[in-house]
Amino acid sequence: MKTTPDNTSKTPDFSGLSTAEMLAVISDMQEQLAAKEVELQQRDQAAKARESYIAILEELLRYKKIQQFAASSEKQPSQITLFDEAELEVGIDELRDELPEDVEEAEAPPRSRKRRQRGFSDKLLRERIELTLSDEEKAGANKTFFTKVKEELEYIPAQLKVLEYWQEKAVFEQGGQEHIVAAPRSAHPLGKCIATPSLLAYLITSKYADGLPLYRQEQMLKRLGHEVSRTSMAHWIIRLNDVFKPLMTLIRETQNGSDYLQADETRIQVLKEDGKKAQSDKWMWVTRGGPPGKPSVLFEYDPSRGGQVPVRLLDDFQGILQADGYSGYGQVCRENKLTRIGCWDHARRKFVDASRAAPAKGKKGPPSKADVALSHIRKLYAVEKAANELSDAERYRVRQEKSLPLLNAFKAWLEKNASKVLKGSLTRKAMDYTLSQWDTLVGYCERGDLQISNVLAENAIRPFAVGRMAWLFADTTQGANASATCYSLIETAKAN
């Protein structure tokens, strides 16, 4: 016969306990409750930690998907507008009216909207093609005349030709011996070389300005009638590096003699580097600066990203150095006693990443912390855009009147809200980075000629990054050094 188990809880009987025993039971129960409470708190903290960890993982997953599949532009699909640029323009005009008479406005031309270009440049070669009437068609006419009815742009394909140098020689007889005098030959930068200087310039421009790797140029030259191996072209470019060295030294000395430089660095893969694996990162360092109106851009290859590299490059530089938050520039700033200013593009990019990786929200939902931070940064850039064509003195005045209050308000907002954001999230990292770099980020307001960001140096790196996607790597250290020299020449020419 089955019996039903008795699951009813039995209430303990404390009626027979003495006062001391009762107090002991109560104390024991209180200890048990305290232990349970601690356990519950621990479980609650563990649950919150798991939720935070999951939230960070979900954010990183969204960010990686955006990196892989979404457009790379930093523009946001819906940017909240907390600043009226029209009001800013009016404010700047009022500041200009208040300028003292001894401040010239010749350097501040009126803003004009660019018009669409119609027709072709007068610098282009032109050929007149006349469409004529037959004699029968114009028989009996009082007069004839031509009118221009259209213009077309024609492309003249490139071609190769061989330059044959025939050297005239004269034979003289002196004392029964013949003496030959030959016409002088023009010097070639590489001595014995089958390529003319114009072909060498074309190869450099095609690879380093247009991003065409040498194997594609090899195919293009073959279509034009002669095959030049990519190995030969690579050797020519490497040999030219020695030819350009005196010029590179002069540019470096001139650049370091200025008082304001921008610096940045980017990765390059060099297959054959002593002591380094082929897959490891090596670095291309870039500095931009120089005397007013004469900017120069210098690329320098180094397998290291250590602080000793900028110390070597900026050995005799004294002035203001603008760079992102990378700590490698700290050593040269300490040793040379440089003033360092930061890059708002770098700080803004971190908030853009956080905003794009945030969970999708409805149209009427409140903006995220990253969006609010971006709105503050957009105000700073709006000031710079409106003051773009002003003189340095006017721009300094505008920054003191407009930018500094905006910066103070942004810092106060960051300090108030940073602790409210989840640690480890992209938004918190962006806020912490901005606060840690604040002293350098506000440095651009100290002078009118300084840039709000390191954009000019980054723009100089961009063609290198685009070309790198095509040619992928450098084979040797010599090739990387030659590439640095060629990029320096190309980007310096473009900057001027």
Beta strands, then each sheet from edge to edge (+ up, - down):
strand 1: 169-174
strand 2: 177-182
strand 3: 260-268
strand 4: 270-272
strand 5: 282-289
strand 6: 296-302
strand 7: 320-322
strand 8: 339-341
strand 9: 474-476
sheet 1: 1+ 2-
sheet 2: 6+ 5- 3+ 7+ 8+
sheet 3: 4+ 9+
end
